[in-house]
Amino acid sequence: MGSRRSGDADRTGGRLPRKAPRFATGRRFSPGDRLVVLRYHRNMTLKDAGARRYRGRFAPSPTGPLHFGSLVAALGSCLDARAAGGEWLLRMEDVDEPRTMPGAAAAILDTLERFGFSWDGELAWQSRRKPRYRAAFERLRLAGETFACACTRREVADSFLGAEGAPRYPGTCRNGLPTGREGRAWRFRVDPGEVCFEDLLQGRICQDLAAEVGDFVLLRADGLFAYQLAVVVDDAEQGITHVVRGADLIDSTPRQIALQERLGLPRPVYLHLPAAVNAAGEKLSKQTRAKAIGDVRPQAALAGALEFLGQQPPDGMADGDLDSLWRWAIMHWSRDRLPQRRRIAAPAGW
Ligand SMILES: [Zn+2]
């Protein structure tokens, strides 16, 4: 299977020699940490020897029904895995419990099944994996990689802006809580300097986390673990080799890589597909009133998603049967035809 740009990123996992995992550089850690780190490193060596089979995933957040943008991510990740003879897992990213919508997870599963998606293994639920996030958080905390933060959301928002206008944490509590203040959340200490990776579609992506994001939250003031930590723990535990997802998440990737490195976890290969936006250029979402794709005839929606991904489905596919559509899509899947863009307008009305 061809990649236009990074020919050997598949083999190296895009890993860069610049920085060894932090635990290996003499930083103090507990005996428990050492065991875990050694185990992961051994796994990495075995897997990097070529025995690692492609394993991809789709990880929707049940905050509303699937829309065209999430269908594109589901289809792209599934086809990339199936075309490589790999596995494709499904994970419900319901770690942000206040944002989940009752019934949304069931509606997403129903839509995926009706559209002909089939996934390998058991569906994973982030809300049921909190002990694993806790364990990873504790390892980081005991190793001095985190600090308690007393700042409110408003205090951080009032600081100067980082990447894409998002507030950047100014480091207020990095060297200890201000007098008289109590810790609310726990943040991850980011290193100065750029974190880079080779995206199979978007090319080389670099972000200076300290300058653009700042120390980011791992354990929130409401007691929930942050999405960034949950994703990194899950991808490693599920043995995900390829993360194919929408480019709306590309700015999260350097944070996830920084966490992987500090936890001694392998780095998957990344491919960020163009994100679907509406006519106003906004990402499709419940907030922007994107249409529920489950209301569209599956063949029409899937043919539209294939078209969006540059796969040039033959005429009439939207009117044909679902099995033939899937057979054609897997057989003809081509990374080389993917548009090398971060965002593209969705078909009108979707
Ligand atoms: Zn703070």
Residues whose N, C-alpha, C, O or C-beta is under 5 A from the ligand:
A	BS01	ZN	C149 A150 C151 T172 C173
